Amino acid sequence: MEQTTELDNKALLSAVERMGRENTRENREAVLDAVISSARFLAPVNILSPEEATVSGGEGTAIQFQLLPNQEGQPFFPAFTGWEELRKLCGPKNQQTLLLSFDDYAAMILRDNRGAGFVIDPFGCCLSFDRAMVEHLVGRKAEQNQ
C-alpha cells in the first residue's frame, strides 16, 4: 500500500484515549471538537476511469465510496484515522483513498440517503455518528465559527 499522505490525528487519538479511560462529558466534548475541527480521515474509494464511468452511465471520472453495515445493517461511510487502521479493512493490498474532513462526510451524508452516517476506525475505537448526530455537529461547528 502506497502511503503518500501524512495524517496527523494526534489530537483526536489522544482525546479518544482519554475518553476510553474516563468517559466524562469534558472528554466526550474534546473528541467531538477534534472530529469537527482538525481531524482528517482516509476514505476508502474505488476510482473509475472516464471509460469505466461512461460505460456505467456517468461522465468523466467517477468515485465510489465504500460503505460498511452496522449491526442493524445500516450503511456507514468508514473514516480511518491512519494507514494502520485502514489496513484492518483491506490488508496489505493497495486501496485507493481520498483524504476527507468532517465537513466532507457531513455533506455526503446530508445530501444523499445512501449513508446512514460515518464511523471512525470501525475496527478500532469504532466511533459512530448517525445522521442526527452529524446534523447536530454541523450546527455546533457553525456556532463555533460565528
C-alpha positions as CSV (number, residue, x, y, z in Angstrom):
1,M,0.0,0.0,0.0
2,E,1.5,3.3,-1.1
3,Q,1.4,5.8,1.7
4,T,1.7,9.2,0.1
5,T,-0.4,11.2,2.6
6,E,0.8,12.1,6.1
7,L,-2.0,12.2,8.6
8,D,-1.8,14.0,12.0
9,N,-4.7,13.0,14.1
10,K,-2.8,13.1,17.4
11,A,-5.3,15.4,19.0
12,L,-8.3,13.2,18.1
13,L,-6.5,9.9,19.0
14,S,-5.4,11.3,22.4
15,A,-8.9,12.6,23.1
16,V,-10.3,9.2,22.2
17,E,-7.8,7.5,24.6
18,R,-8.7,9.9,27.4
19,M,-12.4,9.2,26.8
20,G,-11.8,5.5,26.9
21,R,-10.0,5.8,30.3
22,E,-12.6,8.3,31.7
23,N,-15.9,8.7,29.9
24,T,-16.7,12.3,31.2
25,R,-18.7,15.0,29.4
26,E,-15.5,17.0,29.1
27,N,-13.6,14.1,27.4
28,R,-16.6,13.4,25.0
29,E,-16.7,17.1,24.1
30,A,-12.9,17.1,23.3
31,V,-13.4,14.1,20.9
32,L,-16.3,15.9,19.2
33,D,-14.3,19.1,18.9
34,A,-11.3,17.3,17.3
35,V,-13.6,15.5,14.9
36,I,-15.3,18.6,13.6
37,S,-12.3,20.9,13.6
38,S,-8.9,19.3,13.0
39,A,-9.2,15.6,12.1
40,R,-8.7,14.3,8.6
41,F,-9.7,10.8,7.6
42,L,-8.8,8.3,4.9
43,A,-11.9,7.3,3.0
44,P,-11.6,4.0,1.0
45,V,-12.9,4.5,-2.5
46,N,-13.0,3.0,-6.0
47,I,-11.9,5.5,-8.6
48,L,-13.3,4.6,-12.0
49,S,-11.6,5.8,-15.1
50,P,-13.5,8.0,-17.5
51,E,-14.1,4.9,-19.8
52,E,-15.5,2.9,-16.9
53,A,-17.7,5.8,-15.7
54,T,-19.0,6.3,-19.3
55,V,-19.9,2.6,-19.6
56,S,-21.8,2.8,-16.3
57,G,-23.7,5.8,-17.5
58,G,-21.6,8.6,-15.9
59,E,-19.5,11.3,-17.4
60,G,-15.8,11.7,-16.6
61,T,-14.1,10.1,-13.6
62,A,-16.4,8.6,-11.0
63,I,-15.6,7.9,-7.4
64,Q,-17.5,5.2,-5.5
65,F,-17.3,5.4,-1.7
66,Q,-17.2,2.2,0.2
67,L,-19.9,1.6,2.9
68,L,-19.8,-0.7,5.9
69,P,-23.0,-2.0,7.5
70,N,-23.5,-1.5,11.3
71,Q,-25.1,-4.2,13.5
72,E,-28.6,-3.2,12.2
73,G,-27.5,-3.4,8.6
74,Q,-27.4,0.4,8.1
75,P,-24.7,1.6,5.7
76,F,-22.0,3.9,7.2
77,F,-19.1,5.6,5.5
78,P,-15.8,4.4,7.1
79,A,-13.4,7.1,8.2
80,F,-9.9,5.9,9.1
81,T,-7.5,8.0,11.3
82,G,-4.4,6.4,9.8
83,W,-2.9,3.9,7.4
84,E,-2.7,1.2,10.1
85,E,-6.4,1.4,10.8
86,L,-7.2,1.3,7.1
87,R,-5.1,-1.9,6.7
88,K,-7.6,-3.6,9.2
89,L,-10.1,-3.3,6.3
90,C,-8.1,-4.0,3.2
91,G,-5.0,-5.8,4.5
92,P,-1.7,-5.2,2.6
93,K,-3.3,-4.7,-0.8
94,N,-3.4,-1.3,-2.4
95,Q,-6.5,0.7,-1.5
96,Q,-7.5,3.9,-3.3
97,T,-8.3,6.6,-0.8
98,L,-9.4,10.2,-0.5
99,L,-8.5,12.4,2.4
100,L,-11.7,13.9,3.9
101,S,-12.7,16.2,6.7
102,F,-15.8,16.1,8.9
103,D,-17.3,18.7,6.5
104,D,-16.9,16.3,3.6
105,Y,-18.6,13.4,5.4
106,A,-21.4,15.7,6.6
107,A,-22.0,17.0,3.0
108,M,-22.2,13.4,1.7
109,I,-24.5,12.2,4.5
110,L,-26.9,15.1,4.5
111,R,-27.1,15.3,0.7
112,D,-27.6,11.6,0.0
113,N,-29.6,8.9,1.7
114,R,-27.2,6.1,0.9
115,G,-25.2,6.5,4.1
116,A,-26.8,6.5,7.5
117,G,-23.7,8.2,8.9
118,F,-20.0,7.7,9.3
119,V,-17.8,5.6,11.6
120,I,-14.3,6.4,12.7
121,D,-11.9,3.5,12.8
122,P,-14.6,0.8,12.5
123,F,-12.1,-2.0,13.5
124,G,-10.6,0.1,16.3
125,C,-12.3,2.7,18.5
126,C,-15.4,2.4,16.4
127,L,-17.0,5.8,16.9
128,S,-20.3,6.1,15.0
129,F,-22.0,9.3,14.0
130,D,-25.5,8.8,12.7
131,R,-27.4,11.4,10.5
132,A,-28.9,13.1,13.5
133,M,-25.6,13.5,15.2
134,V,-24.0,14.8,12.1
135,E,-26.7,17.4,11.8
136,H,-26.1,18.4,15.4
137,L,-22.4,18.6,14.9
138,V,-22.8,20.8,11.7
139,G,-24.8,23.2,13.8
140,R,-22.3,23.1,16.6
141,K,-19.5,23.9,14.2
142,A,-21.4,26.8,12.7
143,E,-21.9,28.2,16.2
144,Q,-18.2,27.9,16.9
145,N,-17.3,29.7,13.7
146,Q,-19.5,32.7,14.5
